[in-house]
Amino acid sequence: MAYSNFTLDLVKTEFQIEIVEPTNLFSHIAPVAPSAHLTAELARNVPVALAIGTEKAKSEMIVGDVLLELREHFNRHISLFSGIDFSVDAEKGLTGVCDFLISLSPVPFVLEAPIIVLVEAGFNSKFQLASCAERDALLEGLGQCVAEMLAAQQFNAAKGNDIPCVYGATTTGADWRFLKLEERRLHIDMDVYRIAQCDKILGILSSMVKQKA
């Protein structure tokens, strides 16, 4: 078992997760204006990444840029990790590689607690070029993302740096859906945000880092 093997139904059963009635969880969050640099990068990169249509292209050309902007927004006082092994509990299946991790620690060389946001940049090639199917891809990634969020909870607790909430996102690069985990209570936002709403995406991610979402 690994993160990628978890469906939402499986992770709910295995870890006794309570899925709270869906709401527009982050609709009240104020947007954060992207820098001129990010605006230019997305204008250049998004059409290319969407045309290529692979997870690697979207991660490198869209998701990575957004998360680096988030780090700059906090004056590099948070750390960002991409594609690292995050094996926390093999017995429970909480093992594997995470696409992106954000820690509240500013140390960039080693992953330290507390981990606050997990971003799963999943995309299945059979969904290429279909907007509604990309939204299905977001749903497919929920189980994996929640498993990673549970691992972050366990990692933080083991380091004596527990925090009330761990947040997550599943994204195809073009579309973003956000999650919040409080102990075993899972909130899944009903809204899906397009990359054209980059200011809203940055606002939501910023509120997660501030633990005010």
Buried (B, 14 or more C-beta within 10 A) or exposed (E): BBBBBBBBEBBBEBBEBEBEEEEEBBEEBEBBEBEEEBBEBBEEBBEEBBEBBEBEBBBBBBBBBBBBBBBEBBEEEBBBBBEEEBEBEEEBBBBBBBBBBBBBBEEBEEBBBBBBBBBBBBBBEEBBEEEEEBBBBBBBBBBBBBBBBBBBBBBBEEBEBBBEBBBBBBBBBBBBBBBBBEEEEBBBBEBBBEBEBBBBBBBBBBBBBEBEB
